[in-house]
Amino acid sequence: MGNVLFYTHTKEDLKRAVKMVLEELRKTEYIQETSLNPEEDRLTQKEAAKFLGISVTSLISWKKKKIVPYYQIGRSIFYSKKELLDLARKNAFVRKSRY
């Protein structure tokens, strides 16, 4: 009786389950990444554009369309490196623009 296997799920069911587990792991990994202090995490517009591999003009366009999160202190605009990495992980179009 110990060697009996039951096949009740399809290959697609298994793929969906693995994807769900990986997504949860990525969320946990992102939350646990605390090695950067706020000064190391902060990028200027020029630095953020270079980090993403796009032009500053494209970054500004994405900011206006609310595609990328940003922070404004006075007239200065800043981006979080952690949030940009998270955005790239979740959105294929950002990964494509980087490479």
N, C-alpha and C positions, 0 to 999 in steps of 0.2 A: 504494500500500500504506500510505502514511503517514496517510491519511484514514479508515481502516477503524476502526469502533467495534464493540466486542463488548458486548452486553448480557447479562450473566450474573447480575445481582443484581436483586432486586425493590426496589420503593420502600420496603418495610418493612425490607429488609436495609440500605438506605442510612440510614434513620432510626435503626436500632439502632447502626450504626457512628458516626453523628454524636453520638448520646447518649453512647456510650462515650468518644469523644474529649473531649466537653465535661466529663464527669465527671473525667477525668484532668487536664484544664486547671484545673478548680476545686480539685482536691487540690493541685496545684502552686501555684496562686495562694494558697491558704490557708497552705501551708508557707512561702512567700516573704514573707508579710506579717509583717515584723519591725519596723515603724515604731513600734509601741506599746511603751513600757517597762512593766515589771511593775506599777508604780503606776497607770498609765493604763488597764491592762487589767483591773484588779481592781474589781469592783462589789459593793456591799452587797446584801442581799436586797431592800431597798426600791428601790435603783437598778436591779437586775436585773429586778424585776417591772415597773417603769416602762419599761425598755428593751424588754421583750417585749410590753408593752401588756396585761398581766394583773394580777390582784390578788396581793398578797403571799401570801394564803391559797392561791391556785392554784399559785404558785411553790413553796410549801412542800409542797403535795400532789405536785407533779411531782418534787420532790427526794426525797420518801419513796418514790415509785414508781420512782426511778432514771431518770427521763426526762431530767433536766438534770444535767450534771456540776457539782460544787461542791467547795469546799475548806473545811476547818475548821481554824482556828488558835485553840487554846484553846476558848472558847465562841463565838467569832465565825465566822460563815459568810460565805464569799466566792464569787463567780462570776467566770469569765473571759469578758470581752466577746468575745474571739475564738472561744471555744468555743460561746457562745450564738449568734453569727452562723453558725458552721458548722452547728449544730443546726437553725437556721432554714432554711438552704440545703437541707438534706437531708430535712426533714420538713415536709410541707404543713400539718399541724395547727398548727405553731408560727407559720407565716406567716399563717394565717387568724386566729389569736388576736391578731396584731399589728395587723391592718388591719380 
